[in-house]
């Protein structure tokens, strides 16, 4: 049986975006007619009452046009991998929707044709037939579908994924949204980015930005699950410190480090705030895909400078801002938003949400200068050896043509 909640979810999603036709197709493509008998058979009987009522009302009102029928026809002739023989499609339907026994098939056949299959075979009774379908496609200029003015492009990996919603820069709301996401969905949805990787297609094993950390004191901003701290513990750092806005991430880091024989001083706090970290104390402060979450970049960089000894090193990585503007389409790069747009936005992600701002590269550079840093090195070119591991991936193709991650090594004056 089809699970109707997924179809209704798709319908409501595209309705909110203003894509009425697309929303309708989410419902009509899986139901060949608006007969109540067909609906009863197709809708999962275990669905909730409100879902059943929504589907019942929808199909009682909807009128299927030729485009709906064309979508249904294409679906009937295809597997997820593309067009296929009708015999394979029938077997696929049988396996997926429960016609895996003679009794099940006979029941559905009899309901539709009003006669058992055995009578058709033995007595050559007539069954329902349908006239040949013909389609006439007319290409004409039309008006584009209107999008919600508060919605904006969201680039993840090679191209656009879902949508983003413009939001006000409210520090407390943003902290609440992001800490909740990392307390619940973060690692499941986004995963963990940790040394030796700085992010997509850039690695410390190739860059060698840290050098020898043996006997050094290190602080990680947005330490997450503690994997980068372990990386430095394995290299005999004398002290490991970490800060993160998420209590769950701090718990995971503490457990992970303990299991691997390391201890660290871990603090749960927003990076922008005073949280008792000692000043003029650390040889290195670093962040792997972390500082971009800050609501106050200049203030955060000034705090980080205060934590470092004179000539201490600050290393951080983040998504390259040009990458967040460009999608790859048919092997061509297409700008989807302005590089200069630094406004805040929220992205719905699998039941959660995150709030971010795509800052210009110059914003990071100028904030470092104001905090008293000098840049020793900047890396924005993807590692070709890593790209070759994913050479058939669209994101890898994009990474060959423009930077997707940047890393800056700066020194406190």
Secondary structure as GFF3:
##gff-version 3
##sequence-region A 1 413
A	DSSP	alpha_helix	4	17	.	.	.	ID=ss1
A	DSSP	alpha_helix	20	28	.	.	.	ID=ss2
A	DSSP	alpha_helix	36	42	.	.	.	ID=ss3
A	DSSP	alpha_helix	49	61	.	.	.	ID=ss4
A	DSSP	alpha_helix	66	76	.	.	.	ID=ss5
A	DSSP	beta_strand	78	79	.	.	.	ID=ss6
A	DSSP	beta_strand	82	83	.	.	.	ID=ss7
A	DSSP	alpha_helix	86	97	.	.	.	ID=ss8
A	DSSP	alpha_helix	102	113	.	.	.	ID=ss9
A	DSSP	alpha_helix	117	123	.	.	.	ID=ss10
A	DSSP	beta_strand	151	152	.	.	.	ID=ss11
A	DSSP	beta_strand	155	156	.	.	.	ID=ss12
A	DSSP	beta_strand	159	160	.	.	.	ID=ss13
A	DSSP	beta_strand	164	166	.	.	.	ID=ss14
A	DSSP	alpha_helix	171	184	.	.	.	ID=ss15
A	DSSP	alpha_helix	186	189	.	.	.	ID=ss16
A	DSSP	beta_strand	197	199	.	.	.	ID=ss17
A	DSSP	beta_strand	202	203	.	.	.	ID=ss18
A	DSSP	alpha_helix	204	207	.	.	.	ID=ss19
A	DSSP	beta_strand	217	221	.	.	.	ID=ss20
A	DSSP	alpha_helix	227	233	.	.	.	ID=ss21
A	DSSP	beta_strand	239	244	.	.	.	ID=ss22
A	DSSP	alpha_helix	247	259	.	.	.	ID=ss23
A	DSSP	beta_strand	265	268	.	.	.	ID=ss24
A	DSSP	beta_strand	282	288	.	.	.	ID=ss25
A	DSSP	three_ten_helix	291	293	.	.	.	ID=ss26
A	DSSP	alpha_helix	297	307	.	.	.	ID=ss27
A	DSSP	beta_strand	308	319	.	.	.	ID=ss28
A	DSSP	three_ten_helix	323	325	.	.	.	ID=ss29
A	DSSP	beta_strand	326	329	.	.	.	ID=ss30
A	DSSP	beta_strand	332	335	.	.	.	ID=ss31
A	DSSP	beta_strand	344	349	.	.	.	ID=ss32
A	DSSP	beta_strand	352	357	.	.	.	ID=ss33
A	DSSP	alpha_helix	361	370	.	.	.	ID=ss34
A	DSSP	beta_strand	373	379	.	.	.	ID=ss35
A	DSSP	alpha_helix	384	389	.	.	.	ID=ss36
A	DSSP	alpha_helix	394	401	.	.	.	ID=ss37
A	DSSP	beta_strand	405	412	.	.	.	ID=ss38
###
